[in-house]
Amino acid sequence: MKTIAELTAKREAMQPHMAVRLGFASLNKEDYSRHVLICTGTGCTSSKSLKIAEALEAALKENGLEKDVQIVKTGCFGLCALGPIMIVYPEGTFYSRVEVEDVPEIVEKHLVNNQIVSRLVYSDSTEPIPEGTSVALSDTIFYKKQNRVSLRNCGLIDPECIDEYIAMDGYKALGTVLTTMTPDDVIKILLDSGLRGRGGGGFPTGMKWSFAKKSVSDKKYVVCNADEGDPGAFMDRSVLEGDPHAVIEAMAIAGFAIGADEGYVYVRAEYPIAVRRLKIAIEQARAEGILGKNIFSTGFNFDIQVRLGAGAFVCGEETALLTSIEGNRGEPRPRPPFPAVKGLFGQPTIINNVETYANIPQIINKGAAWFAGMGTEKSKGTKVFALSGKIEHTGLVEIPMGTTLRDIVYEIGGGVPNGKKFKAAQMGGPSGGCVPASLIDTCIDYDSLIAVGAMIGSGGLIVLDEDNCMVDIAKFFLEFTVDESCGKCTPCRVGIRKMLDILTRITEGKGEDGDIEKLEELAMMVKTNSLCGLGQTAPNPVLSTLRYFRDEYEAHIYEKRCPAGACKTLTSFHIDTDKCVGCGLCAKNCPVGAITRLDANDFPGKKLAPFTIDTKTCIKCGVCLGNCKKFKAIYKK
């Protein structure tokens, strides 16, 4: 495509095809009458969704339906706990936990005879779905309070087909920018929108771009940070797997705004599906003339390269990332100078993460006021979170800023399973903190979370219940940052190691009076003296758990007890002889023979004598606890 007119013509030609997927009848009689969308993101692929697609293709041919039904391999729908997911359009029927063995029934009943396979239809209710009832994705509680902006195309388009992206107004924003706007116009619309970086820092995107534009240089760069390393985070991965062209379009817009002709996407090699689809999208954009020389005959040149990271968490820090792209060991640099002044190869550079870029084409298309109309006064728009942990509906959610944590946990997430109590939410990954149950009505925005000792970060949200030990949680995240510290600066290299040593002693029952004060002192030293964001934020999980769960630390130190029963050294398993029915299941499955039957003469009223656990022999594996779910005679203390 050499002109905007050609782009528009392709969009108009594809829109009747996409109309089927948007819930309308096909406008093109020669087009497929039905589209079957199958999630082929990382989560569903691990559950054999590709084999489901193969089986569906074979079944369609067998029934002579290959010209009537199109199979679309999409990105993540979001509701990962229910994968593999399949949606049949134009009905919008939402099938969950589909297996290869279910495909013949779906084809025969639904695609041939127009009958819904009710047993596979997802429902928020525990009651069976009435026969013949169809439930759409948008009808579920999981989606009703969401507003998909960054994720708008994920689960809707084929990410390996540029024409489908174009049909959804893809590259329209780039065309608008190149033909009707100046670089200052682009920056102004971002400033007016209130878009802040979604990678953790929350710095205003338009301001960052303005700094880079004002920097004088013959060469400038645009960089996408896709080095998503937080435990439990998969937001950027899902966007690259489901809508890679949105990032490419935004990076080209950024190049125009600051005067750059070259971009880099730095993505971790552990994301093979994301890497492959990103490379396919870049090649498609080049083939269509959307990347390269003289884009849309406007004289603007821009191209993108992909660089693979080796999985170092510190490379998520922007200066370490730039150092890695340059071919050196990923270590942070002192700031200032900031990358907007002196970045990649010593030239002015802007760095934003995947989610930040994914918002930009829509802001250009729909206007700054549209985006600023969502969220709160200081936190505009939406935010994507990876919801995981002790929650019914694990997955990817995108909510307007200002949504409460309660809504996320109990409405969108479906609450804590197994009747357990919500204890806290760990937010922001290793750089974040824990929000306790007493603050569950906290609004999710930049300022509110910082005020309670947590942070949005890149968007990890791990739900914790009453069985989680908060000292152990702090230790887990500190172990991660100790492993991931580059070691360049002493406060981070030595300070967090010393903090971890203290936490390890505490969880092993060797805590001492004064340990809490030592942790606090070390934490402040590390925060104020570390070179980069990794060290400066590493103590946050410790400080937030000390702030809200100090009593648990004190129980570990002074009572040699873990209130949650999670720290093995401080936990013992026991049998309530009144509840024990003497079935012997626990004894049969004990790997070390620590469970024996008591003397029947001591329990004359019982049919079978109960059992007891020798705490000295017990290895605290917890197998017995799982065996006694019915009678609940075994407990931890």
GUTOR-583109 format. One record per residue: residue in three letters; x negated, z, y of N, C-alpha, C in turn. Coordinates in steps of 0.2 Angstrom, whole numbers, plus 5000, padded with zeros to 4 digits. Each point is the difference from the previous one (the first is absolute). Layout:
AlaXZYXZYXZY
...
This chain:
Met499650004994500450005006499650005006
Lys500149955004499550005006500450025007
Thr500750014999500450015006500550064998
Ile500250035006500650054999500649964997
Ala500149945002500649964998500050004992
Glu499449984997500050004993500150074996
Leu499750055004500250064997500750025000
Thr500449985005500750015001500449964995
Ala499849944999500349964995499950034993
Lys499450024998500050034994500450074999
Arg500050045005500550065000500749984999
Glu500249955003500749985000500249974993
Ala499549974997500149974993500050054995
Met499650065001500050054995500650055001
Gln500350005005500550065002500649994995
Pro500349944998500550004995499850034993
His499449994999499750034993500050075001
Met499850035005499950075001500750045001
Ala500549965002500750025001500350034994
Val499849984994500250024993499850085000
Arg499450015002499750064999500250055005
Leu500349985006500250045005500850024999
Gly500249984994500750024998500549955002
Phe499849945002500549945002500049954994
Ala500549965000500049944995499549955003
Ser499749974995499549955001500349945005
Leu499749985005500249955004499849934998
Asn499650004995499749944997500249994993
Lys500549954998500249994994499549994994
Glu499449975002499549994996499650064998
Asp500150055004499550064999500350044995
Tyr499550054998500250054995500650045002
Ser500550014995500650045002499950075000
Arg499550024996499850074999499350015001
His499850065003499350025000499950074996
Val499550004996499950074996499350025003
Leu500050065004499450025002499750064996
Ile499449994998499750054996499450035004
Cys499950075000499550035003499349994996
Thr499549975003499449994997499450035004
Gly500250065004499550045003499650044995
Thr499550045002499650034995500450054995
Gly500550045003500450044996500449974995
Cys500449955002500449974995499649964995
Thr499449975002499649964996499750044994
Ser499950065002499750054995500650024995
Ser500649995002500650014995500249934997
Lys499649955000500149944996500549955004
Ser500050005006500549965004499849934999
Leu499449984999499849934999500249984993
Lys500050044995500349984994500849995000
Ile500350045004500749995001500149935004
Ala499649985004500149945004499949944995
Glu499550014995499949954995500649994995
Ala500250064998500650004996500649975003
Leu500150015006500649975004499949935001
Glu499449975001499949935000500249974994
Ala499750034994500249974994500750004998
Ala500450055002500750014999500449955004
Leu499849995006500349955004500049934997
Lys499449984998499949944997500449994994
Glu500050054996500450004994500849995001
Asn500250035006500749995002500249955004
Gly499449955002500149955004500250025008
Leu499750055002500150035006499449995005
Glu499549974998499450005004500149965007
Lys500549965000500149975006500550035005
Asp500350054997500550045004499850075002
Val499550024997499850075002499250005001
Gln499850025006499350015002499850074999
Ile499450004996499650074999499650015006
Val500050055004499650025006499650064998
Lys499349995000499650064999499850035007
Thr500350065001499950035007499550055000
Gly500050035006499650065001500450074999
Cys499850055002500350074999500750005003
Phe500550024996500750025003500050075003
Gly499550044998500050075003500250054995
Leu500549994996500250064995499649994994
Cys499450025000499549994995500250044994
Ala500350065001500250044994500549974995
Leu500349955002500549964996499849934998
Gly499349995000499849934998499950004993
Pro500049944997500049935004500849995003
Ile500049975006500649995003500149925000
Met500749994999500249935000500649995005
Ile500149965004500649995004500249935000
Val500749994998500349934999500449995007
Tyr499849945003500349985006500449934998
Pro500649995004500250035006500450064999
Glu500150034994500450064999499650065003
Gly499450004999499650065002500050054995
Thr500149994994500150054995499350034999
Phe499950065000499450044999499950034993
Tyr499649974996499850024994499450045000
Ser500050064997499450045000499850024993
Arg499350024999499750014994500249954994
Val499949945002500149944996499449994995
Glu500249994994499549994995500149934997
Val499449974997500049934997500649994996
Glu500250054996500550004995500749995003
Asp500150025007500649995004500149935002
Val499549965000500149935004500549964996
Pro500049994994500649964997500750025002
Glu500150075000500750025002500149995007
Ile499550005005500149995007500249925000
Val499649964997500149935000500749984998
Glu500250034994500649984996500650025004
Lys500050075002500650035003500049985008
His499550015003500049995008499949935002
Leu499549974997499949935003500449944997
Val500250024994500449954996500850015001
Asn500250064999500750025000500250045006
Asn499650015005500150045006500350074999
Gln499750034996500250074998499450055002
Ile500150055003499550055002499850044994
Val499350014999499850044995500050075002
Ser500550045000500150065003499550054998
Arg499850004994499550064998499349995004
Leu499949955002499349995004500150005007
Val500650015003500150005007499850075003
Tyr499650015005499850065002500650035004
Ser500150075000500550035004499750075002
Asp500250025006499850075002500350054997
Ser500649994997500450054996499850014993
Thr500150054997499850024993500649974996
Glu500549985003500649974996499849934998
Pro500349984994499949934998500349955005
Ile499749945001500249955004500649974997
Pro500649995003500649974997499849934998
Glu500349984994499849934998500249955005
Gly499549955001500149955004499850015007
Thr499850065002499850025007499349985002
Ser499949975006499449985002499850045006
Val499450035000499750045005499449965003
Ala500050005007499549975003499550055002
Leu499349975002499550055002500250045006
Ser500349965005500150035006500650065000
Asp500350004994500650054999499750074997
Thr499450004998499750064998499850055005
Ile500150064999499850065004499249995002
Phe499649974996499349995001499949965006
Tyr500449955001499949955005500450015006
Lys500650035000500550015006499650035006
Lys499650044999499750035006499349975002
Gln499849954997499449965001500249945005
Asn499449985003500149945005499349964999
Arg500149954996499449974997499849955006
Val499450015003499749965005499449974997
Ser499550044999499449984997500149974993
Leu500550034996500149984994500649954999
Arg500249975006500649965000500049944994
Asn499449974999500049954995499850024993
Cys499850065000499750024993500650014995
Gly500049974995500550004995500649955001
Leu499949965006500549955001499749935000
Ile499349995001499749935000499550004994
Asp499849944998499549994996499350005004
Pro499650055000499450005004499549954999
Glu500149964995499549944999500349945002
Cys500650005004500349945002500050005008
Ile499649965003500050015007500749975003
Asp500349954997500649985002500650055001
Glu500050054995500550055000499850055006
Tyr499450015002499850045005500249965007
Ile499949945000500249965006500850005001
Ala500350004994500850005001500250075003
Met499650054999500250065003499750025007
Asp500049945004499750005006499250015000
Gly499749994995499350014999499649955005
Tyr499550025003499649965005500449985006
Lys500650025001500449985006499650045006
Ala499950064999499750055005499349965002
Leu499649984995499449975002500149945004
Gly500549964998500149945004500250025007
Thr500550055001500250025007499450025004
Val499650044997499450035003499549945003
Leu499949954996499549955001500349955005
Thr500649995001500349955004500450035006
Thr500150065000500450035006499750065003
Met499550034997499850065003499250005002
Thr499850055004499350015001499850064996
Pro499350015000499850064996500250065004
Asp500150005006500350065003500750014999
Asp500449954999500750014998500050034993
Val499649984996500050034993499950075000
Ile499450025004499950075000500550045003
Lys500349975006500550045003500650014995
Ile500249964996500650014996499850054995
Leu499450014998499850054995500050075004
Leu499850005006500050065004500750025001
Asp500449965002500750015001500450034994
Ser499849974994500350024994499950074997
Gly499450035003499850064998499750014993
Leu499849944997499750004993499350045000
Arg500050044996499450044999499749994993
Gly499350004999499749994994500350044994
Arg500149964995500350034994499550024995
Gly499450005002499450024995499850075000
Gly500350045004499950075000499850035007
Gly499749965005499850035006500650005005
Gly500449954999500649995005499849985007
Phe499549965001499849985006500449945002
Pro500249995007500449955002499749934998
Thr500349964997499849934998499849965006
Gly500549995004499949965006499450025004
Met499950075001499450025004499349984996
Lys500050014994499449984996499949935001
Trp500549965000499949925001499849995007
Ser500250045005499849985007499350025001
Phe499750054997499350025000499649944998
Ala500249974994499649954997500049945004
Lys500649985003500149945004499550015006
Lys500050065003499650015006499349994999
Ser499850024994499249994998499849935000
Val499549995004499749935001499549994994
Ser500149944997499649984994500249934998
Asp499549964998500149944997500350004993
Lys500050064997500350004993500350074999
Lys500650004998500450064998500349994993
Tyr500250064998500350004993500750044999
Val500449984996500650034998499950034993
Val500150064998499950034994500650044997
Cys500249994994500650034997499750054995
Asn500150065001499850064996500550014994
Ala499949974994500450014994499750044995
Asp499550045002499650054996500450064999
Glu500650004997500450054999499850054995
Gly499750065001499750044995500350074999
Asp500650025004500350064999500350014993
Pro499950064997500350014994500849995001
Gly500349964995500750005001500349955005
Ala499549965003500349955005499949934998
Phe500549965001500049934998500549965004
Met500050025007500449965005499749935001
Asp499350005002499749945002499949954994
Arg499950034994500049964994500649964999
Ser500650045001500649974999500249945005
Val499850015006500149955005499649934998
Leu499450014998499649954999500249964993
Glu500350044996500349974994500649975001
Gly500450025005500749975001500149965006
Asp499550005005500149965006499449995003
Pro499549974997499349995003500049965006
His500549955001500049965006500150035006
Ala500450065000500150045006499450025003
Val499550034996499450025002499549945003
Ile500049954997499749945002500249985007
Glu500749995000500349985007499850055005
Ala500050074999499950055005499249995002
Met499649994995499350005002499849945004
Ala500449944999499949945004500250025008
Ile500650035000500350025007499550055003
Ala499750044996499550055003499449965003
Gly499849954996499449965002500149965006
Phe500649985001500249965007500050055005
Ala500250064999500150055005499350035003
Ile499550004996499450035002499549955001
Gly500149944998499549945000499550004994
Ala500350014994499650004994500249944996
Asp499549974996500249944996499850024993
Glu499950064998499850024993500350074998
Gly500250004994500350074998499750014993
Tyr500150074999499850024993500550054997
Val500249994994500450054997499650044995
Tyr499950075001499650044996500550034995
Val500049984994500450034995499750034994
Arg500250054997499650034994500149964994
Ala499549994996500049964994500550024995
Glu500250075000500450034995500749975001
Tyr500249965005500649975001500049934998
Pro500049984994499949934998500649955001
Ile500650035000500649965001500049985008
Ala499950065004500049995007499449955002
Val499450004997499549965002500149934998
Arg500349994994500249934998500549975005
Arg500550045001500649975004499749995007
Leu499650045003499749995007499649945000
Lys499649984995499649945000500449944999
Ile500550014996500549944999500349985007
Ala500350065004500349995006499549975005
Ile499450025000499549975005499949934999
Glu499949984993499949934999500649965001
Gln500650024999500749975002500049995008
Ala499850055004500049995007499549955002
Arg499550004997499549955002500249934999
Ala500349994994500349944998500549975004
Glu500450055003500649985005499749995007
Gly499450025001499749995007500250065004
Ile500250064997500250065004499350045001
Leu499549994996499450035001499549945000
Gly499550015004499549955001499949985007
Lys499949945001499949975006500649975004
Asn500150015006500549975004500750014997
Ile500150074999500750024997500649975005
Phe500449974997500649975003499949965006
Ser499449974999499749955006500050035007
Thr499850074999500050045007499250015002
Gly499649984996499350015001499750074998
Phe500450044997499850064998499850004993
Asn499450034999499750004993500050074997
Phe500150014994500050074997500049994992
Asp499550044997500050004993499950074997
Ile500150014994500050074997499550004994
Gln499650054999499750014994500250064997
Val499950014993500150064996499450034998
Arg499950075001499550044998500250054995
Leu499750014994500250054996499650065000
Gly500450065001499750065000499950034993
Ala499550054999499850024994500450074998
Gly500550025004500350064999499850065003
Ala499649995005499750065004500550025005
Phe500350065000500550035004499850005007
Val499350015002499850015006500049935004
Cys500149944996500049945003500749985003
Gly500550054999500650005004499950025007
Glu499450035002499950025007499749935003
Glu500249985006499949945002499349985001
Thr499650045002499349985001499650004994
Ala500250044995499749994993500249944997
Leu500649985001500349934998499649945002
Leu499950015007499649945003499350004997
Thr499750064999499350004997500049974993
Ser500550014997500149974993500149925000
Ile500449985005500149935000499349965002
Glu499650045004499449975002499550004994
Gly500250034994499550004994499650064999
Asn500250055004499650065000500450064996
Arg499650054999500450064997500550025005
Gly500650024997500650025005499950075002
Glu499750005006499950075004500349995007
Pro500350055002500250005007499550005005
Arg500249975006499550005006500350055005
Pro499550025004500250045006500549965005
Arg500550035003500449975005500050055006
Pro500049975006499949935002499349974998
Pro499949935001500549955001500649994995
Phe500649995002500549994995500049934998
Pro500349984994500049934998500349955005
Ala500550025004500349955005499449985005
Val499550045000499449985005499449974996
Lys499950044994499449974996500250024993
Gly500249954996500350014994499649964994
Leu500449964997499749964995499449955002
Phe499450014997499449965002499950015007
Gly500150065003499950025007500549965005
Gln500549974998500449975004500750035001
Pro500449995005500650045001500549984994
Thr500350054998500450004994500650045000
Ile500649974998500650054999500150014992
Ile500250064999500150024993500750035000
Asn500549974996500650034998500150004993
Asn500550044997500150004993500649954998
Val500149994994500549954998500750025003
Glu500250064999500750015003500149995007
Thr499550015004500049995007500149935002
Tyr499649964996500049925001500749984998
Ala500350034995500649974997500650015005
Asn499950045005500650015005499949955005
Ile499549975001499849965006500449945001
Pro500149964995500449945000500750015002
Gln500350054997500750025002500150025007
Ile499550045003500050025007500049945004
Ile499649954999500049945004500649974999
Asn500349994994500649964999500650045003
Lys500150065000500650045002499950045006
Gly499450005003499950045006499850075000
Ala499650025005499850075001500650054999
Ala500549985004500650055000500350014994
Trp500049954995500350014994499650054996
Phe499350005000499650044996500050075003
Ala500050005007500050075003500650045000
Gly500649964998500650034999500150044993
Met499549994996500050044994499550065001
Gly500150064996499550055001500150055005
Thr499550035002500150065006499649975006
Glu500050055005499749985007499349984999
Lys499650044996499349995000499849974993
Ser500449994996499949974993500549944999
Lys499949945002500449954999500049964993
Gly500649974999500049964994500150044993
Thr499849974995500050034993499450024997
Lys500050044995499350014996500250004993
Val499549974996500049994993499750064997
Phe500350034995499750064996500049984993
Ala499550024996500050004993500250074998
Leu500650004997500350064998499850024992
Ser499750054999499850024993500050074999
Gly499850024994500050074999500650034996
Lys500350065002500550034996500749975004
Ile500249944999500549975003500449954995
Glu500650005001500449964995499849925001
His500049985006499949935001499349995003
Thr499549994996499449985003500049935002
Gly499649985005500049935003499849995007
Leu500249955002499849985007500650005005
Val499950045005500650005005499849995007
Glu500449975004499949995007500650025004
Ile499850055004500550045004499950005007
Pro500550005004499950005007499650075002
Met499549995005499750065002500550055003
Gly499950074998500550055002500550024995
Thr500049964994500350034994499750064998
Thr500550054997499750064998499750004993
Leu499650054999499750004993500650024995
Arg500550045002500550014996500449944997
Asp500149955005500349944998499649964995
Ile499450005001499549964996500050034993
Val500050074999499950034994500750004996
Tyr500550025004500750014996500549945000
Glu499949965006500449945000499749944997
Ile499549985003499649944997499750014993
Gly499650065000499750014994500450034994
Gly500650025002500450034994499950074998
Gly499550045004499950074999499550014994
Val499950064999499550034995500350004993
Pro499749974995500350004994499950064996
Asn500450014995500050054995500250075003
Gly500450005006500350065003499550045003
Lys499449975001499450045004500150005007
Lys499750055003500150015008499449965003
Phe500249975006499549965004499650065003
Lys499349995000499650045002499649985007
Ala499849944999499649975006500049924999
Ala499849975006499849934999499349995003
Gln499649974996499349995002500049935004
Met499949995006500049945004499349985003
Gly499949945000499449985003499449994996
Gly500150014993499450004996499550055001
Pro499449994998499450055001499950025007
Ser500249965004500050025008500650045002
Gly500550004996500650035002500150084999
Gly500650025000500150074998500750014997
Cys500250064998500650014997500550035004
Val500649975000500650025003500450054996
Pro500150065001500450044995500749995001
Ala500450034995500749994999500350035006
Ser499850055003500350035006500049955006
Leu499649955000500049955005500249934998
Ile500550004995500249944997500449965005
Asp500350035005500349965005499649975006
Thr499350004999499549975004500249935001
Cys499949975006500149935001499349964998
Ile500149954997499449964998499849965006
Asp499550025004499749965005499450035001
Tyr499649965004499350025001499950075003
Asp500350025005499950065004500350064996
Ser500649994997500350064996499650024994
Leu499749954997499650024994499450035002
Ile499749985005499350035002500250075002
Ala500650015003500150075003500150054994
Val500249984994500150044994499450004996
Gly499449975002499450004996499949944995
Ala500549955000499949944996499949945004
Met500149944997499949945004500349944996
Ile500249955003500349944997499449974996
Gly499449995002499549974997500249934998
Ser499849984994500249934998500750004997
Gly500250054998500750014998500150024993
Gly499550044997500150034994500550065001
Leu500550014995500450065000500150034993
Ile499750054999500050034993500550065000
Val500550004996500550065000499750054995
Leu500050065002499850064995500650044999
Asp500050034994500550054998499750074999
Glu500450044997499850074999499550014995
Asp499949954996499450004995499349985003
Asn500049985006499449985003499750065003
Cys499350014999499650055003499749975006
Met500150035006499849975007499250015000
Val499750054997499350015000499749944996
Asp500349994995499849944995500149945004
Ile500549995003500149935004499549995005
Ala499850065004499549995005499349984996
Lys499950034995499449994996500049934998
Phe500549974997500149934998499849955005
Phe500250015006499949965006499250005002
Leu499850075000499350015002499549974995
Glu500250004993499649974995499949925002
Phe500649975002500049935001499549995006
Thr500150045006499649985006499250024998
Val499950054996499350014998499749944997
Asp500449974995499749944996500049945005
Glu500450005005500049945004499650005006
Ser499750065002499650005006499449964999
Cys499849965005499449965000499450045000
Gly500050065003499450045000499649995006
Lys500249965005499649995006499950065004
Cys500550045001500050055005500050074996
Thr499650055002500050064997500650045000
Pro500450015005500650045000500549974994
Cys500149944999500449984995499750004993
Arg499449985000499650004993500050074997
Val499850055005499950074997500650045001
Gly500349995006500650055002500650004995
Ile500249944998500649994996499850024993
Arg499349994998499850024993500050085000
Lys499850035005500150085000500750025000
Met500449975004500750014999500349994993
Leu499849954997500349994993499750054995
Asp499450025001499750064996500450065000
Ile500250025007500450065001500749994996
Leu500349945001500749994997500050004993
Thr499449974997499950004993500050084997
Arg499650045003500050074998500650035001
Ile500449995005500750035001500449984994
Thr500149944998500449974995499850034993
Glu499450025000499750024993500050085000
Gly500450035005500050075000499450045002
Lys499649965003499350035003500050015007
Gly500649995003500050015008499850075002
Glu499850005006499750075003500350015007
Asp500050065002500350025006499549965005
Gly500349975005499749965005500049934999
Asp500249984994499949934999500549965004
Ile500650025002500549975004499649995007
Glu499750055003499749995006499449955000
Lys499650004994499549955000500349935000
Leu500549994996500349935000500249985007
Glu500450055004500249985006499449985005
Glu499450044999499549995005499649934998
Leu499949994993499849944998500449945002
Ala500650004999500549955002499949985007
Met500050055005499949985007499349975002
Met499550024996499449975001500049934998
Val500349994994500049934998500449955004
Lys500650035002500449965005499749985006
Thr499650045003499749995007499449975000
Asn499650004994499349975000499949944996
Ser500549984996499949944996500049935004
Leu499749964997499949935004500649965000
Cys500450004994500649955000500650044998
Gly500549965000500750034998500050034994
Leu499649974995500150034993499850085000
Gly499450015003499850075001500450045005
Gln500249975005500450045005500750024998
Thr500349964995500650024997500050034993
Ala499550004997499950034993500350074999
Pro499950045005500250074999500850015001
Asn500349955002500850005002500450034994
Pro499949984994500450034994499950074999
Val499350025002499950074999500350045006
Leu499949985006500350035005500850015000
Ser500349954998500750005000500350044994
Thr499750004995500250054994499850075002
Leu499550015004499950075002500550025005
Arg500249965004500550015005500750024997
Tyr500249974995500750014998500050034993
Phe499450004996500050034994499450054999
Arg499950045005499450055000500150054994
Asp500750024999500150054995499849974993
Glu500049944999499849974993499250015000
Tyr499649995005499350015000499950074999
Glu500350055003499950074999500250024993
Ala500549974997500250024993499449984995
His499749945002499549984995499450055001
Ile499850025006499450035002500150084998
Tyr500550035002500150074999500450024994
Glu500549964998500350024994499849964994
Lys499649955001499749964994500649974996
Arg500549975004500649974998500149945004
Cys500349954996500249945003500850005000
Pro500350015005500750005001500449944996
Ala499749945001500349944997499949994993
Gly499550044997499849994993499649944999
Ala499749975005499749944999499250004999
Cys499750065002499350014999499950034993
Lys499749964996499950024993499750074999
Thr499450015003499750065000500450075001
Leu500449995005500550055002500750004997
Thr500149964995500650004997500050014993
Ser500550044997500150014993500749984998
Phe500049984993500749994998500250054995
His500750025001500350054996500749984997
Ile500250044995500649984997500550065001
Asp500649995003500550055000500350014993
Thr499950054997500350014993500750015000
Asp500350025006500850005000500349934999
Lys499649955004500349935000499749964994
Cys499550024997499749964994500550004994
Val500149954997500549994994499650004994
Gly499349995001499650004994499949944996
Cys500249945004500049934997499349984997
Gly499550025004499349994998499749935002
Leu500449975004499849935003499350015004
Cys500050055004499450015004499450024996
Ala500150044995499450014995499849944996
Lys500449964998499849944997499649955004
Asn500250005006499649955005499450035004
Cys499950074999499450035004499449974997
Pro499649975004499449974997499450054998
Val500150065002499550054998500250064996
Gly500749994998500250064996500150065004
Ala500150005006500150065004500750044999
Ile500449964997500750035000500250024993
Thr500250074999500150024993500750045001
Arg500350014994500650034999499950085000
Leu500550035003499950085000500350024994
Asp500050074999500250034994500850015001
Ala500349974994500850005000500350075001
Asn499650054997500350075000500150025007
Asp499649985005500050025007500649975003
Phe500449954997500549975003500649994995
Pro500350064999500550004994500649965002
Gly500249995007500649975002499949925000
Lys499449974998499949935001500049974993
Lys500249944999500049964994499349984998
Leu499649985005499349984999499650045005
Ala499550034998499550045005499749955005
Pro500050025006499749965006499350004999
Phe499749955004499349995000499650035006
Thr499450015000499650025006499449965001
Ile499750005006499449965001499450045001
Asp499549994997499350035001499749975006
Thr500050045005499849975007499249995000
Lys499650034995499349995000499949934996
Thr500449984995499949944997500349945003
Cys500550015004500449955003499549965005
Ile500149945000499649955004500449985006
Lys500650025001500449995006500249925001
Cys500149974994500149935000500849995002
Gly500450044999500750005002500449964996
Val499849984994500449974995500650044997
Cys499950075000500550044997500650005005
Leu499850005007500550015005500549935000
Gly499749954998500449945000500450004993
Asn499850034995500350014994500750045000
Cys499950055005500650055001500449995006
Lys500249935001500449995006500750024999
Lys500250004994500750014998500250085001
Phe499550044997500150075000499750045006
Lys499549975003499650025006499850074999
Ala499750014993499750074999499350015002
Ile499749945001499350005002499949995008
Tyr499650045002499950005008499350015002
Lys499849985006499450015002499950065005
Lys499550045000499950065004499350005004
